[in-house]
Amino acid sequence: MRNDKSDRFVGSAVATGRVPRLRGTRRITRCLLPVVRDIARAARARTRLSSLHSLSTSTDTGHSGATLAVREVTKRFGSRTAVAPISFALEPGQLVGIIGPNGAGKTTLLSILAGVTPATAGEVLQPAGKIGWVPQQPALYSNLSVAENLRLFARLEKLDDPEEAVGRMLRQTDLEDRADDEVGRLSGGNQQRVNIAIGLLCAPAVLLLDEPSASLDPRQRERLWEFIGGLAGGGTTVVFSTHNVAEAERYADRLLVLVDGELLFTGTPAELEQAVGGGSRDFEAAFVRFLHERGH
């Protein structure tokens, strides 16, 4: 059953940027105070992403049919180069894994693609559609229900029909029976599904996932990847980062290998194994050998 009082609270907070004073909403108020502070931040991120879409729509990517193209993207923090000049293009329905050691620049690259972090140089070009962004730490409010979380972010996205989007996401993520459950009471796997549902609210052409299976048990990971694979099968380009190279081998049909901000390899898992001449006992060993042969 829908909580009309909390829904009015969420709607008012999103519409005005202020927390209204309602009786019996002390618990919800504590939970939503961070939301009001985050509205301006979310709006700035949306503005950056809108600018990216505007640029991409009017610019030829040079790759026929590509959902996303990256040209010489670079990110520097002071004198440190976090991402060296990188170029690649992604196709509809691709499931792309970004792998590399800690500090390789995986999260930085994903946040640049999402429009959250500006690149120092280069271009990210997107011919059509939107980009969905799912950070590693769930951007959820534990004292709100699943449906209330989705409704809040649908309004932040300024969707034409938030209620339709909420219903669609509940069905797509198979969470209809959990719609009224508080997110804080869900399992880690279901919380991650809600997190991904928020990234899918705008029906993006490209979905970016930062360490989507971190902290999940094997059964939760299996269900998560079944869902992600279904998205790719439906034509969504899915890009994910992971430290689990065996997971990347199993689920990705294309890999990007980043080391110290440099793109050292792009291709299939089988092609990476071939690059080291084969003979490795497993893919992880082949990956370690690949890095060692390149001085890392």
PAPA-601983 format. One line per 10 residues: number of its first residue (from 0); their letters; for each residue x, z, y of C-alpha. Coordinates in pm, 1 decimal, m for minus. Layout:
N
NUM = A = X Z Y; ... .
This chain:
296
0 = MRNDKSDRFV = 0.0 0.0 0.0; 126.8 m93.0 344.3; 217.1 193.3 580.4; 40.6 88.9 903.7; 191.4 373.6 1106.8; 549.4 287.7 1017.1; 472.9 m83.4 1055.0; 344.9 m28.5 1411.4; 660.3 171.7 1477.4; 885.9 m107.3 1347.1 .
10 = GSAVATGRVP = 696.0 m373.6 1541.5; 711.7 m177.8 1866.4; 1081.2 m100.1 1827.0; 1167.5 m463.9 1762.6; 945.8 m597.6 2040.7; 1053.3 m357.1 2315.1; 1394.2 m228.6 2208.0; 1263.3 130.4 2253.4; 1160.3 393.5 2001.1; 792.6 483.0 2058.8 .
20 = RLRGTRRITR = 675.7 841.7 2022.8; 420.4 864.6 1742.4; 299.0 1170.4 1559.3; 424.5 1206.6 1208.0; 707.2 956.2 1246.7; 1001.0 1196.6 1276.7; 1152.8 1076.0 951.1; 1109.0 709.1 1043.9; 1249.0 771.5 1393.2; 1573.8 910.9 1252.4 .
30 = CLLPVVRDIA = 1603.2 606.0 1031.4; 1528.2 351.0 1302.1; 1741.3 483.0 1587.2; 2036.8 275.7 1457.8; 1808.2 m28.6 1440.4; 1732.5 m17.2 1812.4; 2102.9 8.8 1890.0; 2169.9 m286.4 1656.8; 1913.0 m517.5 1816.8; 2146.8 m630.5 2094.8 .
40 = RAARARTRLS = 2429.7 m679.0 1845.2; 2206.4 m884.8 1614.8; 2085.2 m1090.4 1908.9; 2444.9 m1170.5 2009.0; 2523.5 m1279.3 1652.4; 2212.8 m1499.7 1647.4; 2315.8 m1652.6 1980.1; 2660.2 m1737.8 1842.6; 2500.5 m1883.8 1528.7; 2252.6 m2087.1 1737.1 .
50 = SLHSLSTSTD = 2542.2 m2228.7 1937.9; 2714.0 m2324.0 1615.1; 2399.2 m2501.6 1489.5; 2362.8 m2687.3 1820.8; 2722.3 m2810.3 1805.1; 2694.5 m2907.2 1439.5; 2371.4 m3102.3 1475.8; 2520.1 m3326.9 1741.9; 2852.7 m3378.2 1564.9; 2933.6 m3599.3 1266.5 .
60 = TGHSGATLAV = 3091.1 m3384.6 996.0; 3274.1 m3682.1 850.8; 3146.6 m3582.9 504.6; 2829.0 m3760.9 397.0; 2574.4 m3515.0 257.2; 2781.9 m3203.3 332.7; 2589.0 m2884.9 413.3; 2891.2 m2732.7 586.1; 3226.1 m2868.6 704.0; 3524.8 m2671.3 829.5 .
70 = REVTKRFGSR = 3790.8 m2839.9 1041.1; 4121.7 m2669.9 1114.8; 3958.9 m2327.0 1155.3; 4207.8 m2059.9 1263.0; 4173.8 m1689.2 1338.8; 4439.3 m1477.7 1506.6; 4431.9 m1110.0 1596.7; 4702.5 m1077.9 1857.5; 5023.5 m1204.7 1700.7; 4885.5 m1180.7 1345.3 .
80 = TAVAPISFAL = 4729.9 m1488.9 1187.1; 4439.8 m1380.1 965.4; 4327.9 m1734.7 881.3; 4569.3 m2028.8 908.9; 4427.9 m2376.8 984.5; 4174.0 m2440.9 705.8; 3963.1 m2750.1 635.7; 3705.2 m2818.0 362.4; 3349.5 m2943.0 313.5; 3068.6 m2805.4 94.6 .
90 = EPGQLVGIIG = 2792.0 m2996.5 m81.9; 2427.6 m2899.6 m152.1; 2387.0 m2680.5 m459.9; 2755.3 m2592.2 m490.4; 2846.7 m2242.4 m605.1; 3180.4 m2176.0 m436.8; 3400.9 m1874.6 m506.4; 3665.4 m1753.0 m259.4; 3936.5 m1557.5 m438.2; 4269.7 m1407.6 m338.2 .
100 = PNGAGKTTLL = 4457.1 m1076.8 m307.2; 4352.0 m796.3 m72.2; 4404.9 m897.3 289.7; 4394.8 m1268.4 206.9; 4135.6 m1340.4 477.8; 3828.4 m1385.8 254.1; 3590.0 m1168.0 456.0; 3727.3 m1298.7 785.5; 3663.2 m1657.6 678.2; 3309.1 m1577.5 563.3 .
110 = SILAGVTPAT = 3229.2 m1398.9 889.0; 3354.6 m1700.9 1085.3; 3131.6 m1931.8 879.3; 2839.7 m1694.7 945.9; 2897.8 m1703.7 1321.1; 2959.0 m1328.1 1331.7; 3329.5 m1359.9 1415.8; 3443.5 m1635.9 1654.2; 3727.8 m1858.5 1539.4; 4038.8 m1877.5 1756.8 .
120 = AGEVLQPAGK = 4050.9 m2254.1 1704.3; 3884.3 m2524.3 1497.6; 3524.0 m2617.0 1422.2; 3253.5 m2515.1 1177.0; 3003.7 m2801.4 1152.2; 2661.5 m2787.1 992.8; 2440.9 m3097.7 993.7; 2108.1 m2924.7 925.3; 1946.3 m2597.5 823.7; 2063.4 m2242.8 879.8 .
130 = IGWVPQQPAL = 2326.2 m2007.4 739.4; 2234.3 m1684.4 560.3; 2487.4 m1398.6 574.6; 2500.2 m1110.4 325.0; 2781.4 m860.6 403.1; 2937.7 m646.3 132.5; 2778.6 m324.0 257.4; 2398.7 m356.9 235.7; 2246.8 m385.6 584.2; 1946.9 m178.3 478.9 .
140 = YSNLSVAENL = 1759.4 126.4 608.3; 1719.1 364.8 317.5; 1413.5 554.2 444.9; 1211.0 236.3 492.3; 1038.2 57.3 206.9; 1152.2 m277.8 72.8; 871.9 m458.7 256.1; 940.6 m269.1 581.7; 1307.2 m367.7 570.3; 1215.9 m731.9 515.5 .
150 = RLFARLEKLD = 950.1 m720.9 788.0; 1194.3 m570.2 1037.9; 1461.9 m833.8 979.3; 1204.0 m1116.0 973.1; 1105.2 m1011.9 1325.3; 1467.4 m984.1 1434.2; 1508.3 m1342.7 1309.4; 1202.1 m1435.4 1521.4; 1039.3 m1613.3 1228.8; 707.0 m1780.9 1304.7 .
160 = DPEEAVGRML = 526.4 m1596.5 1023.1; 706.2 m1273.1 925.6; 440.0 m1171.6 673.4; 468.4 m1503.6 489.7; 846.1 m1465.1 479.0; 818.7 m1108.4 342.5; 581.0 m1218.8 66.5; 800.7 m1517.0 m19.2; 1112.7 m1302.4 m48.4; 939.6 m1038.5 m259.9 .
170 = RQTDLEDRAD = 832.1 m1311.9 m501.9; 1165.0 m1494.0 m500.9; 1367.2 m1178.6 m568.9; 1112.0 m1044.0 m819.4; 1061.7 m726.8 m614.1; 685.2 m743.6 m562.4; 630.8 m430.0 m771.2; 890.9 m246.4 m555.2; 754.6 m356.1 m216.8; 642.1 m5.3 m117.1 .
180 = DEVGRLSGGN = 937.9 182.6 m268.0; 1191.4 339.5 m32.9; 1512.6 139.2 m47.4; 1717.7 458.7 m85.1; 1548.2 523.5 m419.9; 1632.0 182.8 m567.3; 1915.4 110.3 m808.6; 2231.2 m49.0 m673.1; 2130.7 m381.8 m824.7; 1787.7 m382.0 m662.2 .
190 = QQRVNIAIGL = 1935.9 m276.2 m327.2; 2168.2 m575.4 m346.6; 1872.2 m801.2 m421.9; 1698.6 m671.3 m107.6; 2021.7 m731.2 84.7; 2030.1 m1091.0 m38.5; 1658.5 m1133.1 34.9; 1730.2 m1050.0 399.9; 1996.3 m1321.8 404.7; 1740.8 m1566.7 262.7 .
200 = LCAPAVLLLD = 1459.8 m1490.5 510.2; 1539.0 m1794.3 725.6; 1546.5 m2026.1 418.7; 1913.8 m2115.6 480.2; 2085.8 m2429.9 358.6; 2401.1 m2219.7 304.7; 2413.8 m1858.4 179.5; 2733.8 m1656.2 232.2; 2793.5 m1349.8 11.0; 3079.2 m1103.3 57.0 .
210 = EPSASLDPRQ = 3160.1 m930.2 m274.1; 2796.3 m949.1 m393.7; 2855.0 m779.5 m730.9; 3077.9 m494.8 m611.3; 2971.4 m154.6 m751.5; 2717.0 m306.8 m991.9; 2715.8 m235.9 m1363.6; 2742.0 m527.7 m1613.4; 2364.9 m559.4 m1664.8; 2298.9 m558.1 m1288.0 .
220 = RERLWEFIGG = 2572.6 m817.4 m1235.6; 2421.4 m1042.9 m1500.4; 2077.3 m1031.7 m1334.3; 2230.1 m1086.4 m991.1; 2424.1 m1394.2 m1098.9; 2121.2 m1534.6 m1277.7; 1935.5 m1511.0 m945.9; 2224.9 m1658.9 m743.8; 2261.1 m1941.8 m995.0; 1891.9 m2019.4 m950.0 .
230 = LAGGGTTVVF = 1943.9 m2050.4 m573.3; 2226.3 m2299.2 m625.2; 2016.3 m2486.1 m880.2; 1748.6 m2522.1 m612.7; 1993.6 m2690.5 m373.4; 2121.4 m2393.4 m170.3; 2497.1 m2399.6 m112.6; 2623.1 m2054.5 m212.3; 2966.1 m1926.2 m105.7; 3084.6 m1588.7 m234.7 .
240 = STHNVAEAER = 3404.1 m1383.9 m221.5; 3517.2 m1171.1 m512.0; 3816.5 m978.9 m645.8; 3691.4 m1041.8 m999.7; 3859.5 m1369.9 m1089.8; 3692.2 m1376.1 m1432.0; 3358.2 m1366.1 m1251.9; 3469.8 m1655.1 m1031.2; 3574.4 m1855.8 m1336.3; 3240.7 m1794.8 m1505.5 .
250 = YADRLLVLVD = 3003.8 m1868.5 m1219.2; 3178.8 m2083.4 m956.6; 3189.4 m2461.2 m990.1; 3449.4 m2472.2 m712.4; 3719.3 m2227.9 m600.7; 3897.3 m2168.1 m271.1; 4217.3 m1966.8 m316.7; 4327.4 m1781.3 m4.0; 4658.7 m1596.6 29.3; 4775.7 m1447.8 360.3 .
260 = GELLFTGTPA = 4514.9 m1657.3 538.5; 4634.0 m1986.3 387.7; 4419.6 m2209.6 168.3; 4648.3 m2272.8 m131.0; 4400.3 m2439.5 m363.4; 4055.3 m2594.3 m375.2; 3908.2 m2724.7 m698.4; 3743.3 m2618.3 m1021.8; 3861.1 m2322.8 m1232.2; 3979.8 m2570.0 m1497.5 .
270 = ELEQAVGGGS = 4184.7 m2757.4 m1238.8; 4353.2 m2433.5 m1130.3; 4454.2 m2363.7 m1491.3; 4586.6 m2719.1 m1518.3; 4788.8 m2664.6 m1199.5; 5003.5 m2407.1 m1382.4; 5039.4 m2623.7 m1691.0; 4799.1 m2438.1 m1916.3; 4913.3 m2203.6 m2191.0; 4792.2 m1887.1 m2018.4 .
280 = RDFEAAFVRF = 4601.4 m1638.9 m2234.3; 4308.0 m1625.5 m1989.2; 4203.3 m1735.8 m1641.2; 4324.4 m1416.4 m1472.4; 4671.7 m1469.6 m1617.4; 4664.2 m1830.5 m1497.9; 4564.7 m1713.9 m1149.0; 4847.7 m1459.3 m1132.8; 5091.5 m1724.2 m1253.1; 4961.0 m1965.2 m986.6 .
290 = LHERGH = 5030.4 m1707.9 m712.5; 5375.0 m1622.4 m854.7; 5479.7 m1988.4 m866.9; 5391.5 m2016.8 m498.2; 5591.5 m1713.3 m397.2; 5310.7 m1454.7 m385.8 .
